[in-house]
Amino acid sequence: MFAFILKTIVFFAAVFSEKDLIVYNEESEKFEKTKEKIDSKIKKTTDGQIQTQGDIDPFKLENTWKYLKNYIENSLNDNEKLEKVSIKDAFYKDFLYLKNKDKKMKVFSFEMLNQWVENRQKQISKVYFSKTKELTPTNINKNIKQKLILEAQRARSFAYVPYSEFHVGSAILTKDGKIYSGCNFENAAYGNTICAERCAIAKAISSENRGISFQKNSNIVAIAIVIRGGGGSPCGNCRQVLNEFNPDMLVIMSDIDGENVIEKPLTDLLPMGFGPANLDKAQVK
């Protein structure tokens, strides 16, 4: 009985370890989703016993990465290939980073990398939800978080960073499901550089004149930040700007594969932050 239970556990553990991966189909010459068991592979022996085999590594062959590189590079236009700090160069560094980091390419990771291709980018300006009347920093589901990360990555591919070559993208989410994204852009006078987080805030306010409602009603519930290397915590200036609009907003910091994700409430990043409430308390009426 114990042996049967153990085999059942092994079987279902293997089944539920299944995840979407991207692999290159040489016959169709296309990248396709495939259901592979990342941790183990099921095999039944002649006597009906369940066994597990070694890890599956769909991106083990160098050819698969070569196809991926060519597939995306061929979609770039001439301007993207010729710029001093070109999109092609930026894409290639992301490509090498993911290639060296993890041989397994998940569908979401592929979509993140594919955001460099201008004619394939899909802007996500709104998310839809039905279970609640409005979003809060604590009720955002995984699907919405992934869309926020993906939009931040799309914005990241537009970053103007000829000096640092450090691309950052961000996307803020409001209670009503709207998304506003931004990227960092540098200046020859380095101090005039604008961070991606502040760029997104400025876009949101200027798009709908919503600065007052953002601040009074804590309309911004989350922000996603994407950098290569992960852990893209906002700088001090950006933490202060974000604190102006909602100290309790969720800060989602993601690597470019969407896997290495850190989530923190803004109050953890800026404890005892100074904001509008402090000015209100100081007023004498």
N, C-alpha and C positions, 0 to 999 in steps of 0.2 A: 504493500500500500504506500509506504514511504517513498519507494523508488518511483512509483507511478506519479505521485504528487510532484516529486523533484523534476521528472521529465516534463510534466505539464508546465511547470514554472519556467523551465529552460525554453520550451517551445514558445510560450507567450512572450517571454522577455525578448526573444529573437524577433518575433513578429512585430512587436511594438517599438523595436529599435529601427524600424524601417523609416527612411526619410527620402524625400525627393533629392536626386542628384542630377547634375548635367553631365552627359557623356557625348562624345562625338561618334555619330554613326557613319562609318566610311562608305557604306553602300548608298545611303541617301545624301551624303555630304552635308548633313545638317546636325546641329546640336539638339539633343532631345532630352526630355526628362526620363529618368529611369528610377524604378523602385529597387533600391539595393539595400541590403542589410549592412549597416555601417560596422556594427560590432561583431556580427557573426553571420554564418550562412547555415541554413537548415539542410540537413541531408538525412534521408531515411536509409538504413541498412536493409539487407535482404530479409532480416528477421523482424523488420518493422520498428526497430529501435531508432530513436532520434539522436542524431549526433550534431555537433557544431564543428564548422571548419574555421580556418584562419580568416583574418580580416580581408575584406574586399577593398581594393584600392583602384577605383575606376580611372583615376588620373595618374596612375603609376607610369604609363608610357609617355615618353617625351613628345611623341607625335600628337597626342591629344592637346597638349599645351600649345604646340606649334599651330594646330588648326585654329584654336581659340584666338591666338594672337593675330593670325592672318585674317580671320573672320571679322574682327573688330577693326583692325587697321584699314582694311579695304573699304570700310564704311565711312572713313573720315574724308572730309573734303580737302582740297589743296591748301587752303588757308590754315587749316588745323595742322597740316603736316609741315608747314614752312615757317610758322611763327618762331621767334627767338626762344621763348619758353613755350613750346607748342603743346597742344592738347595731346598730340601723339606721344611726346616725351613724358608728359604727366601720366597718361594711360599706361605707358610701358613700365613706369616705376611701380604703379599699382599692381600691374600684371606680375612683375617679378616678385613683389612683396607677397602676394597671395600664393604664387607658385612655390616660393621658398618656405612659406609659413605652413601650408597645409596642402597635401596632395589631393584631398577630397574637395571637389567643387560643388557646393550645394546650389540649388536654384537661386536662392536669394543672393548668395555671393556673386553668382553670374550676373544677376540683374544690377547689382551695385557696380560691378566692373563695366557693364554694358552702358552705364549712364554717360560714359565719355562720348558715345556716338550720338551726335546731335540729332540725326534724323530718327533716332529710336527712343529719344527721351520722352517720357510721359509725365507732364507736370501733374502733381496731386494737389489740388487746391481745396479739397473738402473731403472729409470722411463721413460716412453714414452710420448711424447707430439707432437702435430702436428700443433698447431695454430701459433707457433713462431719458429724461427730458433734457438734460444737459450733462456735459462731461465735467468731471472733476479730476484733480490730480491723483485720486485714489481708485477711480473706476475705469481707467483707460485699459482696454484689453490688448492682448499681444498683437492682434491684427492691426489695430490702429497705431500701435507703437512702431511696427515694421513699416507702415506706410509713411509715418513721420520720418523715420530714418532714411527711407528710400528717397523722399523728397529733399532731405538735407544733403544726401549724396548727389542728387541731380544739381542742386545749387552749387555744391562744391566744385563741380566740373567747370563752372564759370568764373572761378576765383581769378583775380588779377594779382599774381604774385611773382613778378619778374625778378625780385631780389632774394626772397627767402625760398621760393618754390614750395612753400608750405601751404597746401590747399586745405581750406576749412569750409564746411557747409553747415548751415543750421536751418531749422524749421520750427516755427512756433505753432502751437495748437490752441484754439479758443474753445470756449464752452459750447459754442454752436457748431463745432466741427470744422471750422475754417482753418486753413493752413497758409502761413506766409513764410517764405523762405528767403535766405540771403547767403552771400558768400563774403569772404574777406577780400579787401582790395587795398593794395599798398601804394605808397607815394615815394617819390625820390627824396622828399624830406620825411624820413622814416616816421617821425612822430605823428604825421597826419594819416597814418594807416588806420583803416576802420575794420573792426572785427566782424565776423560773420553774424554773431548774435545781435549786435547793435544794428547791423544792416537789415536783418529780418524785422526787428522791432520798428525801425524807421519805415520800412515798406508797409507794415501793417497799419501804422498810424496814418501815413500819407495816403493809403488806398481808400480808407473809409472815414477819415477824421474820427478815429475811435480812441484817441488818447485818453479822454476823460472817462469813458466807459471802461476801458481797459484797467485804469487805475482804481476807480470807485468800486467797480463790481468784481475785481480780480478775474477779469475775463480770460486772461492767458492761463491755461492750466498745465501746459508742458512745453518743453523745448528739447529738440534733438540736435546733437552736435556730432559731426562725423569728421574724423581725421585719420590719416594712416598711422597706425601704431596704437590706436585705442586710447581710452582715458582722456578724451579731449575736454578737460575741465575748463569752464570759462575763466578768463583772466579776471583780476580784481575789478577793473572798470566795468566789464560786462556783468559781473555779479551785482554790482551796484545798480546798473541800469535795469536789470531784470527784477531786482528787489523793489524797484519803484512801482511795478505793476502787479506783482503777486509774490510775496515772500514764500508762499507755500507751493509754488509751481514745481512740477516734477522735472528734473534735469536728467535727460537720457544721453549718455556719452557712449558713442559706438565706434568701433573699428570699421574699416571699409568692407569687411566681409559680413558685417551685421551680426557677428557671433560674440565678439568680446564686448559685451555691453555692461555698462555700470549705470545704475539708477540711484539718484539721490534727491531728496527734497532740497530746494534752494536754501532753506534755513540751515541745513547741515553744511553747506558750502560758505554761507555768510551768516554765522551766528551773531545775534544782537545787531543785525543790520540797521542802518539808518535809512528812514523812509518818510513818506508823507505824515504818518502817524506821529512821528517825533515833532514835526513842525506844529501839528494840531495841538499837542500837549503843551507846547511852549507859549501858545497864544493867551493873552490876558484880555478878558472881555468885560 
